[in-house]
Structures are given as structure tokens and as C-alpha cells.
Amino acid sequence: MDVTSAINSLGNDYVAKVTDAMKQSAAVNNTNGSAANQTFDSIFNAVSGLVNSTNDYVQQAQQAEIDFALGKMTNTHELGVYQQQANIALQFTVAVRDKALEAYKEIMNMQI
């Protein structure tokens, strides 16, 4: 497994999910009067999908560590790839969370 291609596919997967959620929310805003609920739902579903994907990558890395410790996996390169994927997924999820909190705080500080 090539580290660069694995990391690129991970990044592309996350970018695609966020982009799809944004496109869906934009389409909903243009076509429906109750767009706020559907926009929130689409963004919430995208974020929960990101969290689930991150959890899957972390679990794969943990299983790879267990397999390596038990001798079922002897390739340290593959173990490193699993660990790096989990690390990048977690960093990306934390960055999305930080931006969401920043946006929420900015909205709460707006005067109506």
C-alpha cells in the first residue's frame, strides 16, 4: 500500500463529503421554503459521516497495531500507513469541528 496514494484518497474522501453536503444545502436553499431544517440535516449528516469515517480509520489502526503485536502483520510500512491515515482523519475532523465552532460563535455574536 503506497502511503501517498492512501493519504490522497483519504483527503479526497473527506473533501468530497463536505463538498456534497454544501451542494445539497445550496440546492435545498434554492428550492424549498423550509430550507433551514433540511440544510441543517444535510450538514449534520455529512459531519456525522466524517466522524464515523474517522472512527473507522482509528479502529483499523488499532487493529493493525494488535495484529502487528501478535505477529499476524510483519510489514511495518503497512502499520505506519494505517496509523497515518487515522492521524490525518482525526486532524481533519478536529479542524472541521474548530471551524464549525468558530462559525457558531460568529453567528451568535451577530446583532439582529
Residue, then its C-alpha position, 0 to 999 in steps of 0.5 A: m500500500d503506497v502511503t501517498s496514494a492512501i493519504n490522497s484518497l483519504g483527503n479526497d474522501y473527506v473533501a468530497k463529503v463536505t463538498d456534497a453536503m454544501k451542494q445539497s444545502a445550496a440546492v435545498n436553499n434554492t428550492n424549498g421554503s423550509a430550507a433551514n431544517q433540511t440544510f441543517d440535516s444535510i450538514f449534520n449528516a455529512v459531519s456525522g459521516l466524517v466522524n464515523s469515517t474517522n472512527d473507522y480509520v482509528q479502529q483499523a489502526q488499532q487493529a493493525e497495531i494488535d495484529f502487528a503485536l501478535g505477529k499476524m502483520t510483519n510489514t511495518h510500512e503497512l502499520g505506519v500507513y494505517q496509523q497515518q491515515a487515522n492521524i490525518a482523519l482525526q486532524f481533519t475532523v478536529a479542524v472541521r469541528d474548530k471551524a464549525l465552532e468558530a462559525y457558531k460563535e460568529i453567528m451568535n455574536m451577530q446583532i439582529 
